[in-house]
Amino acid sequence: MKSKPYKLGKRTFRYDYDSCIVELISKASDEDLQMEADWKAKHKSSLFNIDDMGYMVLNGVGLRKENWDNKGIRDEYLSEWNSELDEEAAYLRAEAKAEFGF
């Protein structure tokens, strides 16, 4: 069982109660859905693992159920993860700019 999508900052998350994993999710675009359908037709497997609600799991980290269910702890945890993702993205942008000039 998974929680409803939960938006914090510019990212969306949900909790998988069966595996105790917080998932960073994104709504699949029309292009993603088409690529998924083409891939499945050719390879008989999933490319993006798009669920029935149209979400793709981009990343995941473990978190105890009690911590997800406590909104204060959940928001603190997700805020920290958001900060780490922003920091990583800034580093990758700077690296690409230095290497490729953009």
MOKA-V495056 format. One line per field, one symbol per residue. ss: DSSP state (H for helix, E for strand, L for the rest). A space follows every 10 residues. Layout:
ss=???
This chain:
ss=LELLLEEELL EEEEEELLLL EEEEEEELLH HHHHHHHHHH HHHLLLLLLL LLLLEEEEEE EELLHHHHHL HHHHHHHHHH HHHHHHHHHH HHHHHHHHHH LL
